[in-house]
Amino acid sequence: MDRINVTRSSMPAFEEYTEEIKNLWESRWLTNMGAKHNELQDKLCEYLSVRSVSLFTNGHMALEAAIAALKITGEVITTPFTFASTTQAIVRNGLTPVFCDINEDDYTIDVKKIESLITDKTSAIIPVHVYGNVCNVYEIEKIAKNYGLKVIYDAAHTFGVRVGDRGVASFGDASMFSFHATKVFNTIEGGCVAYSDDSLTDKLKAQMNFGMSDSEHYPEIAGNAKMNEFQAAMGLCNLRHVDEEIAKRKLAAQRYIERLSKIPGIKPWHEQEKVKHNYAYFPVVFDKEIFPKSRDEVADELAENNIFARKYFYPITSEFECYGGLFDIQDTPIAKRVSENVLTLPMYADLALDDIDRICDIILN
Ligand SMILES: *Cc1c(COP(=O)(O)O)cnc(C)c1O
């Protein structure tokens, strides 16, 4: 049997990409806000239903830039049940993450626990739309308004997700999307900050381009995080097919749900009300008390069959050795428990329904 990985990158036809990059051999403009970059930026504003988009070389640098551009200081309320990037971006900006626990149901930040974590040093909330599940954006908006806090969403998992009739990026001061090869929409490596306040545009530009405002002025201390033309060309190609890909992912998710719901001790991913999902991931949480096998045993069994699921997210970021035990993991018991029992099953547009059946058969036997 062929190897099945947890994800597989979406790619356009080879000829579609070569056609897209052809004129770069005439223009010789390879990076620094080129024509492909600008075209992708416009198309993404439209696709994401957001006023402004700034493109970056990857999602992580986009998040770091958003934090720096919004001048966040002191303490930031966030969750540890996320990819390393969220917490690392906060700490690399010289800020202190304050960890809030997550919901049992959708793994996003538990809004009931935010207010008790606010101090006079708190300046922002950085919640994560985990697995493409949308945070309680309305409640977060209320809290932020009451306490004068900025909100930056880690929206790396929610490309194209809509809440009611709004794009997910219309909430908060800014949202970061990742266009990494493993994400629903990719530019090989890449990412963006999406936002509504145009005054952020120049600040984000400075953050991606050495702190420069014009060739003789450097008002900010910053590095280099620009998206190049070959990345943008990949994005232009992939964007043409992304709706089709999401539709295929939906079929895959539905098959998993059909096979895995109503099984005692297994909690498969489910849709949220009034949300148009992108089916980015398919997490399953095993209940140790009820299901006869542990998460690790299931992962091993799948691996013996050449199927590679992922313990995503495990460990929680507050446990990382780089933080030297600074954080008390008992503060977020639900995040801790979910991370020890979650397995993210293979999920990509071209995953065959037969393969999903085979994966479910192994889990259920
Ligand atoms: C992928 C991801 C990132 C980082 O994005 P890159 O484009 O890989 O730098 C940040 N946060 C989350 C939750 C992610 O999944």
The ligand as a MOL file (V3000), in Angstrom:
LIG
                    3D

  0  0  0     0  0            999 V3000
M  V30 BEGIN CTAB
M  V30 COUNTS 15 15 0 0 0
M  V30 BEGIN ATOM
M  V30 1 C 1.1920 26.9570 9.9350 0
M  V30 2 C 0.8660 27.7430 11.1510 0
M  V30 3 C 1.5550 28.9240 11.4760 0
M  V30 4 C 2.8070 29.3880 10.7860 0
M  V30 5 O 2.6790 29.5890 9.4380 0
M  V30 6 P 3.9460 29.4080 8.4690 0
M  V30 7 O 3.4020 29.9020 7.1700 0
M  V30 8 O 4.2970 27.9560 8.4440 0
M  V30 9 O 5.0410 30.2580 8.9780 0
M  V30 10 C 1.1170 29.6500 12.5690 0
M  V30 11 N 0.1140 29.2460 13.3420 0
M  V30 12 C -0.5640 28.0990 13.0750 0
M  V30 13 C -1.6950 27.7020 13.9690 0
M  V30 14 C -0.1850 27.2950 12.0060 0
M  V30 15 O -0.8010 26.1400 11.7780 0
M  V30 END ATOM
M  V30 BEGIN BOND
M  V30 1 1 1 2
M  V30 2 1 2 3
M  V30 3 2 2 14
M  V30 4 1 3 4
M  V30 5 2 3 10
M  V30 6 1 4 5
M  V30 7 1 5 6
M  V30 8 2 6 7
M  V30 9 1 6 8
M  V30 10 1 6 9
M  V30 11 1 10 11
M  V30 12 2 11 12
M  V30 13 1 12 13
M  V30 14 1 12 14
M  V30 15 1 14 15
M  V30 END BOND
M  V30 END CTAB
M  END
